[in-house]
Amino acid sequence: MKQKLESLLQQAVAGIKTQGILENDFIAQIQLERTKDPQHGDFATNLAMLLAKPAKQNPRQLAEKIVAALPADPAVVKVEIAGPGFINFFINPDSQFQIVRQVLEQGDGFGLSRIGAGQRVQVEFVSANPTGPLHVGHGRGAAYGSAVADLLEAAGFSVEREYYVNDAGRQMDILAASVWLRYLEACGEVLPFPSNGYRGEYVRDISANLHRSAGDKYRQPAAQVLADLPADEAQGGDKEKHIDALIERAKTLLGPEAYEQVFQAGLNEILLDIKDDLAEFGVGYQCWFSERSLMDDQSIDRALQRLDEAGFLYRQEGATWFASSRLGDEKDRVVVRDNGQTTYFASDIAYHMNKLDRGFDKIVNIWGADHHGYIPRVKAAMQALGADDSKLKVLLVQFAVLYRGDEKVQMSTRSGEFVTLRQLRNEVGKDACRFFYVMRKSEQHMDFDLKLATSKTNENPVYYVQYAHARVCSVLRQLDEKGRQRDPLLGMQHLNLLVEEQESALLTTLSRYPETLERAALNYEPHQLIQYLRELANQFHSYYNAHQFLVDDDKLCNARINLVCAVRQVLANAMSLLKINTPEAM
């Protein structure tokens, strides 16, 4: 109905253009909302007020001309002008029944939009350093990013999902050194493990696999490894200097080729684990982009050259700086250190140059909330590269805190172990994980209650929604068990028998699904879809508890069956978008 009214208003705008009230090339943006008060009709628009300035007319007088130009439609029984120029639409009550026909005819396609047709969007999310398994903090970004990408696709955009693999830099060298030291232990060498190394059990597993496949190929005596190293923190030294010295020692003793093999052993196993973990979580990507590739193909050098040619680089104290403060950042940023090494930010500049060069209409980055301060410098880099920084949309995701009832769950231990996404998924299931993770706005703090997520009660929101779907399926099974045949055509012919309050509420909510999906996509807010699902499930459960569906009157019975089948279809469509299962029995 909303789409129908928007079409009627566009035709009215075209009509007043022929009267010379608006320029022919003027594009009107239609804003149409459902009214909160039935006395104001079913839908209202402020179009006359929006067009008053370009039309150079009084809003209320312009509203009269728009109403006069509206084509007649049997779905609209009355149009009124209210206040300073609002246009209120009163819908024919019989038209509400058409939503049941529309849902059942369109099936899985109901609610899909073409608003984003012809536009390419890249959504980059998770992008966790491949230095260990994904933990519960990454899970929220994974669920949110996946839902945003799927919503955009449902709204007609061409979407490319990307994972930026931070496979270069110091943290990866610390991982390689950690793997090598555990490997040496597997070879029989005895040596202290650095306080700043990666201590998780997964590092031992990688090292054990490396030892099984390579034997003592990479073995070096502990004495040579430790000789003349700066003291670690436990001995009163500097843990950063100690680990950096260990990395250099590993590179020296192993040589470039062997060090690269140890490095790849750690990277490949962890990256494979991340890919498997995300796939089991219902998250897939079209592209896994390697940071190292930016170095290998000189992309970083080219990006810095472009900044230099644009006059945004300068040298100070031996380092090269990007004058990002001239473009809105709080201060300038180092892109090449005084030792000649490029910074992480230099890689990010090259990465975003690569994104721009791939021709996306919109670039969506989903980052942890702690990266908020990073946004201005990236936008500054895009401007300096000559790009429109409005193409970049950065969405922030707050960390999730685990609870089991009232008790907070310890997220990590001193040994380096932490609650992984896989552990969380194994405990509560993929459906509850994904549902709970996107239940609130991404930038809002989130408490994840494990006890609630595993409960089979109406207090558990994902159980409550899935139970609504299963209940519709049970109604159809009961129909079959009673030996009665469903007659969809008879039901369509008598939808006017659906006069109960709960039935009217369901019809209205079903009709809101397409606009809810579209709004959730355009605002990057999958929680709107969760709220819709909870509302629809609540209305259905109320209907189920208040009325019988398999009544003796075949006309009413089939009308009600058609309605609840439409509910089931919309529940399935929305949950499918969120990668949540739709059980037929619970």
C-alpha positions in Angstrom: 0.0 0.0 0.0 2.8 2.4 0.8 4.4 1.8 -2.6 1.0 2.3 -4.3 0.5 5.7 -2.5 4.1 6.7 -3.3 3.3 6.0 -7.0 0.1 8.0 -6.8 2.0 10.9 -5.3 4.7 10.8 -8.0 2.0 10.9 -10.6 0.5 13.9 -8.8 3.9 15.7 -8.9 4.2 15.0 -12.6 0.7 16.5 -13.0 1.6 19.8 -11.2 4.8 20.0 -13.3 2.6 20.2 -16.4 1.0 23.2 -14.8 4.3 24.9 -14.5 4.4 24.8 -10.7 7.6 22.8 -10.6 10.5 22.6 -13.0 10.4 19.5 -15.3 13.8 18.2 -14.1 12.9 18.5 -10.4 13.0 15.2 -8.5 10.6 14.9 -5.6 11.6 12.8 -2.6 8.4 11.2 -1.3 8.2 10.9 2.5 5.2 8.8 3.5 4.6 7.5 7.0 1.9 5.5 8.8 -0.2 7.6 11.1 -0.3 7.0 14.8 -3.8 8.4 15.2 -6.5 6.7 13.1 -8.4 10.1 13.0 -5.6 11.3 10.7 -6.1 8.4 8.3 -3.7 5.5 7.6 -0.8 7.3 5.9 0.4 10.9 5.9 2.9 12.8 3.8 4.6 16.2 4.3 5.2 16.5 0.5 3.5 19.8 0.1 5.8 21.4 2.8 8.9 19.9 1.2 7.9 21.2 -2.3 6.7 24.6 -1.1 10.1 26.3 -1.5 11.0 25.1 -5.0 7.4 25.6 -6.0 7.3 29.1 -4.4 3.9 28.5 -3.0 2.1 28.3 0.3 2.3 24.7 1.6 -1.4 24.3 2.2 -2.4 25.7 -1.2 0.2 23.5 -2.8 -1.3 20.5 -0.9 -4.7 21.3 -2.5 -3.1 21.2 -5.9 -1.3 17.9 -5.2 -4.6 16.3 -4.0 -6.4 17.6 -7.1 -3.7 16.0 -9.3 -3.9 12.6 -7.5 -5.2 9.8 -9.7 -8.3 8.0 -8.4 -7.7 4.6 -6.9 -10.2 2.2 -5.3 -7.7 1.5 -2.4 -8.0 5.2 -1.3 -11.5 6.2 0.1 -10.6 9.7 1.3 -7.8 12.2 1.2 -7.6 15.1 3.6 -5.4 18.1 4.1 -4.4 18.8 7.7 -2.5 21.5 9.6 0.0 23.5 7.6 -0.2 21.1 4.6 -0.1 17.5 5.6 -1.9 15.1 3.2 -3.6 12.3 5.0 -4.8 9.1 3.2 -7.7 6.9 4.4 -7.5 3.4 3.0 -10.4 1.2 1.9 -10.6 -1.4 4.7 -11.1 -4.2 2.1 -7.7 -3.4 0.5 -6.0 -4.6 3.7 -6.8 -8.2 2.7 -4.8 -8.0 -0.5 -1.6 -8.3 1.6 -2.4 -12.0 2.2 -2.7 -12.7 -1.5 0.5 -10.7 -2.2 2.5 -12.6 0.4 1.4 -16.0 -0.7 1.9 -15.2 -4.4 5.4 -13.7 -4.0 6.5 -16.3 -1.4 10.3 -16.0 -0.7 10.4 -12.8 -2.8 7.9 -10.9 -0.7 9.5 -7.8 0.8 12.5 -7.6 -1.6 13.2 -4.2 -2.9 14.9 -2.7 -6.0 15.7 0.6 -4.4 19.4 -0.1 -4.6 19.4 -1.5 -8.1 22.5 -0.5 -10.1 24.6 0.5 -7.1 27.6 -1.5 -6.0 28.4 -1.6 -2.2 31.3 -3.2 -0.5 30.8 -4.3 3.1 34.1 -5.0 5.0 33.6 -6.6 8.4 35.2 -8.7 11.1 38.8 -8.3 9.6 40.3 -9.6 12.9 44.0 -10.0 13.0 44.8 -13.7 12.1 46.8 -14.1 15.3 44.3 -16.3 17.1 40.8 -17.7 17.0 37.8 -15.5 16.8 36.4 -14.6 20.2 32.9 -13.5 21.3 33.8 -9.8 20.6 34.3 -10.6 17.0 31.0 -12.5 16.9 28.9 -9.3 17.2 30.7 -7.7 14.3 30.3 -10.9 12.3 26.6 -11.2 12.9 26.0 -7.5 12.4 28.1 -7.2 9.2 26.5 -10.3 7.7 23.0 -9.0 8.4 23.8 -5.5 7.0 25.2 -7.0 3.8 22.2 -9.4 3.4 19.8 -6.6 4.0 21.5 -4.4 1.4 21.3 -7.2 -1.1 17.6 -7.7 -0.3 17.1 -4.0 -1.1 18.6 -4.5 -4.6 22.2 -3.4 -4.1 25.0 -5.4 -5.6 27.0 -6.3 -2.5 30.6 -7.6 -2.1 31.5 -8.8 1.3 35.2 -8.5 2.2 37.5 -9.6 5.0 40.7 -7.6 5.3 43.4 -10.0 6.4 46.0 -8.1 8.5 48.8 -10.6 7.6 51.6 -8.0 7.8 53.2 -6.1 10.6 54.6 -6.6 14.1 51.7 -8.7 15.5 52.1 -11.3 12.8 55.9 -11.4 13.6 55.1 -11.9 17.3 52.8 -14.8 16.3 55.6 -16.3 14.1 58.1 -16.0 16.9 55.6 -17.5 19.4 55.0 -20.5 17.0 58.7 -21.0 16.6 59.4 -21.0 20.3 56.7 -23.5 21.0 58.1 -25.5 18.1 61.5 -25.5 19.7 59.9 -26.8 22.9 58.4 -29.6 20.9 61.9 -30.3 19.6 63.2 -30.7 23.2 64.7 -27.3 23.7 64.1 -25.6 27.1 63.6 -21.8 27.1 61.4 -19.3 28.8 58.4 -18.1 26.9 58.2 -14.3 26.4 55.6 -12.4 28.4 54.5 -10.6 25.3 54.2 -13.7 23.1 50.9 -15.4 22.1 50.2 -17.9 24.9 47.0 -19.6 23.8 46.8 -23.3 23.5 46.2 -22.9 19.8 49.8 -21.8 19.4 51.0 -25.1 20.8 48.7 -26.9 18.4 50.1 -25.1 15.4 53.7 -25.8 16.6 52.9 -29.4 17.2 51.6 -29.7 13.6 54.7 -27.9 12.3 56.9 -30.3 14.2 55.0 -33.3 12.9 55.4 -32.1 9.3 58.9 -30.7 9.4 60.7 -32.6 12.1 63.7 -30.7 13.4 64.1 -28.7 10.2 63.7 -25.4 12.0 65.5 -26.3 15.3 68.1 -24.0 16.8 69.9 -24.4 20.1 68.2 -22.6 22.9 71.5 -21.0 23.9 71.8 -19.4 20.5 68.2 -18.2 20.5 68.6 -16.5 23.9 72.2 -15.2 23.7 72.5 -11.5 24.7 68.8 -10.8 24.4 67.5 -7.8 26.3 65.8 -8.8 29.6 62.1 -9.7 29.5 59.6 -8.0 31.9 59.8 -10.8 34.5 63.5 -10.0 34.8 63.0 -6.3 35.2 63.4 -5.5 31.5 61.2 -4.2 28.7 58.8 -6.8 27.3 58.5 -4.9 24.0 62.2 -4.7 23.4 62.6 -8.4 24.4 59.9 -9.7 21.9 61.3 -7.5 19.1 64.8 -8.9 19.7 63.4 -12.4 19.6 61.7 -11.7 16.3 65.0 -10.5 14.9 66.8 -13.5 16.3 64.3 -15.8 14.7 64.7 -14.1 11.3 68.5 -14.2 11.6 68.8 -17.9 12.7 66.2 -19.2 10.4 67.0 -17.1 7.3 64.3 -15.5 5.1 63.0 -18.7 3.5 62.6 -20.8 6.7 61.2 -17.8 8.6 58.6 -17.3 5.9 57.6 -21.0 6.2 57.2 -20.7 10.0 55.3 -17.5 9.5 52.9 -19.1 6.9 52.4 -22.1 9.2 50.9 -19.8 11.8 49.0 -17.6 9.4 47.5 -20.4 7.3 46.2 -22.5 10.2 44.6 -19.6 12.0 43.1 -18.1 8.8 41.7 -21.5 7.9 40.2 -21.8 11.4 38.6 -18.3 11.0 37.1 -19.2 7.7 35.7 -22.4 9.0 34.4 -20.7 12.1 32.6 -17.9 10.1 31.2 -20.4 7.6 29.6 -22.4 10.5 28.2 -19.1 11.8 26.5 -18.4 8.4 29.0 -15.8 7.3 30.6 -15.8 3.9 32.8 -13.5 1.8 33.4 -12.8 -1.9 36.9 -11.5 -1.1 39.6 -12.2 1.4 42.0 -9.2 0.9 45.6 -9.6 2.0 47.4 -6.7 3.6 50.7 -8.2 2.4 49.5 -7.8 -1.2 49.6 -4.1 -0.8 53.3 -4.3 -0.2 54.0 -6.9 -2.8 52.4 -4.9 -5.6 53.8 -1.5 -4.4 50.2 -0.2 -3.7 51.5 1.5 -0.5 54.2 3.3 -2.4 51.8 4.4 -5.1 49.3 5.7 -2.5 52.0 7.7 -0.7 53.2 9.1 -4.1 49.7 10.3 -4.8 49.5 12.0 -1.4 52.9 13.6 -2.0 52.0 14.8 -5.4 48.8 16.4 -3.9 51.0 18.2 -1.4 49.9 16.3 1.7 53.2 14.7 2.8 56.1 16.3 4.6 59.3 15.1 6.5 60.0 15.9 10.1 62.4 14.3 12.6 63.4 11.7 10.0 59.8 10.5 9.5 57.2 11.1 6.7 54.0 12.7 7.9 50.5 13.0 6.3 49.0 16.4 6.9 45.7 15.0 7.8 44.9 17.9 10.2 44.3 20.1 7.1 41.4 17.8 6.2 39.6 17.5 9.6 41.8 15.1 11.6 42.8 16.2 15.1 46.6 16.0 14.2 48.9 14.9 11.5 49.9 11.2 11.2 53.2 9.3 10.5 53.1 7.2 7.4 56.8 6.3 7.2 58.8 5.9 10.4 62.3 7.2 10.8 63.6 3.6 10.2 62.0 3.6 6.8 59.1 1.2 7.7 55.6 2.2 6.6 52.9 2.4 9.3 49.6 0.5 9.6 47.9 3.7 8.6 49.9 3.8 5.4 48.6 0.3 4.6 45.0 1.5 5.4 45.5 4.5 3.0 46.6 2.1 0.2 43.7 -0.3 1.0 41.1 2.4 0.7 42.7 3.7 -2.5 42.3 0.1 -3.8 38.7 0.1 -2.7 38.0 3.3 -4.5 39.8 2.1 -7.7 37.5 -0.9 -7.7 34.6 1.5 -8.4 32.2 0.9 -5.5 29.4 3.4 -5.1 29.5 3.0 -1.3 32.2 1.6 1.0 30.9 0.3 4.3 33.5 -0.4 7.0 32.3 -2.1 10.2 34.8 -1.5 13.0 34.9 -2.0 16.8 33.8 1.0 18.8 37.4 1.5 20.0 38.3 2.6 16.4 36.1 5.7 16.5 39.0 8.0 16.5 40.3 6.4 13.3 37.5 7.6 11.2 38.6 11.2 10.6 42.1 10.2 9.4 40.7 7.6 6.9 38.2 10.2 5.6 41.1 12.7 5.4 43.1 10.2 3.3 40.2 9.7 0.9 39.9 13.4 0.4 43.6 13.8 -0.2 43.4 11.0 -2.8 40.9 13.1 -4.6 37.8 11.0 -3.6 34.4 11.8 -2.2 34.7 10.8 1.4 30.9 10.6 1.7 31.3 7.3 -0.2 32.7 5.9 3.1 30.3 4.8 5.8 31.9 3.6 9.0 29.6 1.6 11.4 30.8 1.0 14.9 30.1 -2.1 17.0 30.3 -2.2 20.7 31.7 -5.1 22.6 29.4 -7.8 24.0 29.6 -8.8 27.7 28.7 -12.3 28.6 26.5 -13.2 31.5 25.1 -16.4 32.8 22.0 -15.2 34.6 23.3 -12.5 37.0 26.9 -13.7 36.9 29.4 -12.1 34.6 31.4 -14.6 32.6 35.2 -14.2 32.6 36.1 -13.4 29.0 39.8 -14.3 29.2 42.5 -15.7 31.5 46.1 -14.8 32.3 47.2 -17.9 30.3 45.9 -16.2 27.1 42.8 -18.3 26.8 39.5 -16.6 26.0 35.9 -17.4 25.2 35.9 -18.1 21.5 33.0 -17.6 19.1 33.0 -21.3 18.5 32.6 -22.0 22.2 29.7 -19.6 22.4 28.1 -21.1 19.3 28.4 -24.6 20.7 26.8 -23.5 24.0 23.8 -21.5 22.7 23.6 -22.4 19.0 24.0 -20.3 15.9 20.4 -19.0 15.9 20.5 -17.6 19.4 24.0 -16.1 18.7 23.0 -14.3 15.6 19.6 -13.2 17.0 21.0 -11.8 20.2 24.0 -10.1 18.5 21.8 -8.0 16.3 18.9 -7.4 18.7 20.1 -3.9 19.6 21.7 -1.1 17.7 25.3 -1.9 16.9 26.7 1.1 18.8 24.8 0.2 22.0 26.4 -1.7 24.8 25.2 -5.3 24.9 24.8 -7.9 27.6 24.6 -11.4 26.3 22.7 -13.7 28.7 23.8 -17.3 28.1 21.1 -18.6 30.4 18.3 -16.7 28.6 19.7 -17.7 25.1 19.5 -21.4 25.9 16.1 -21.3 27.7 13.1 -22.8 26.0 10.6 -20.2 27.3 8.7 -17.2 25.9 11.2 -15.0 27.7 13.9 -16.1 25.1 13.1 -13.9 22.1 14.6 -16.2 19.5 12.7 -19.1 20.9 9.5 -17.0 20.9 9.9 -16.0 17.3 10.8 -19.5 16.1 7.9 -21.0 18.1 5.5 -18.7 16.1 6.7 -20.3 12.9 6.5 -23.8 14.4 3.0 -23.2 15.6 1.7 -22.3 12.1 3.2 -25.6 10.9 1.5 -27.4 13.7 -1.9 -25.9 12.6 -1.3 -27.3 9.1 -0.4 -30.7 10.5 -3.6 -30.7 12.6 -5.6 -29.9 9.5 -4.1 -32.9 7.8 -4.6 -35.1 10.9 -8.3 -34.2 10.9 -8.5 -35.3 7.2 -9.5 -31.8 6.0 -8.2 -30.4 2.8 -6.9 -26.8 2.6 -8.6 -24.7 0.0 -6.5 -21.6 -0.6 -8.8 -20.2 -3.3 -11.9 -20.5 -1.1 -9.9 -18.7 1.7 -8.9 -15.9 -0.7 -12.5 -15.3 -1.7 -13.6 -14.9 1.9 -10.8 -12.9 3.5 -13.4 -10.3 4.4 -14.4 -12.7 7.2 -11.2 -11.8 9.0 -12.8 -9.1 11.3 -11.3 -9.9 14.6 -9.0 -7.3 16.3 -6.0 -9.7 16.2 -6.6 -10.4 12.5 -6.6 -6.7 11.6 -3.4 -6.2 13.6 -1.7 -9.1 11.7 -2.8 -7.7 8.3 -1.4 -4.3 9.1 1.9 -5.7 10.4 2.3 -8.0 7.4 1.9 -5.0 5.1 4.7 -3.2 6.9 7.3 -5.8 6.2 8.6 -4.4 2.9 9.0 -0.9 4.2 10.6 -2.3 7.4 13.1 -4.3 5.4 13.9 -1.3 3.2 14.3 1.0 6.1 16.5 -1.5 8.0 18.8 -1.8 4.9 19.1 1.9 4.2 19.8 2.7 7.8 22.2 -0.3 8.4 20.0 -1.4 11.3 19.1 -5.1 11.3 17.7 -4.6 14.9 14.7 -3.1 13.2 14.0 -6.5 11.6 14.4 -8.2 15.0 11.9 -5.8 16.5 9.5 -6.5 13.6 9.8 -10.2 14.1 9.1 -10.0 17.8 6.1 -7.8 17.1 4.7 -10.2 14.5 5.4 -13.2 16.6 3.7 -11.6 19.6 0.6 -10.7 17.6 0.4 -14.3 16.2 0.7 -15.9 19.6 -2.1 -13.6 20.9 -4.2 -14.6 17.9 -3.4 -18.3 18.4 -4.4 -18.2 22.0 -7.6 -16.3 21.4 -9.1 -18.1 18.5 -9.6 -21.5 16.8 -8.4 -21.8 13.2 -9.8 -25.2 12.3 -13.5 -24.0 12.7 -16.4 -25.9 11.1 -17.1 -23.0 8.7 -14.8 -23.9 5.7 -14.8 -20.3 4.4 -13.6 -18.8 7.7 -11.3 -21.8 8.3 -9.5 -21.3 5.0 -9.4 -17.5 5.3 -7.6 -18.0 8.7 -5.3 -20.6 7.3 -4.3 -18.3 4.5 -3.6 -15.5 7.0 -1.5 -17.7 9.3 0.4 -19.1 6.2 1.2 -15.5 5.2 2.5 -14.9 8.7 4.7 -18.0 8.4 6.0 -16.9 5.1 7.0 -13.4 6.4 8.6 -14.9 9.5 10.6 -17.3 7.3 11.6 -14.5 4.9 12.9 -12.2 7.7 14.6 -15.0 9.6 16.2 -16.3 6.4 17.7 -12.9 5.9 19.2 -13.0 9.4 20.5 -16.6 8.8 18.2 -18.0 11.6 16.5 -21.3 11.2 12.8 -21.7 10.9 11.9 -25.0 12.7 8.6 -26.7 11.8 8.3 -28.3 15.3 9.5 -27.3 18.7 
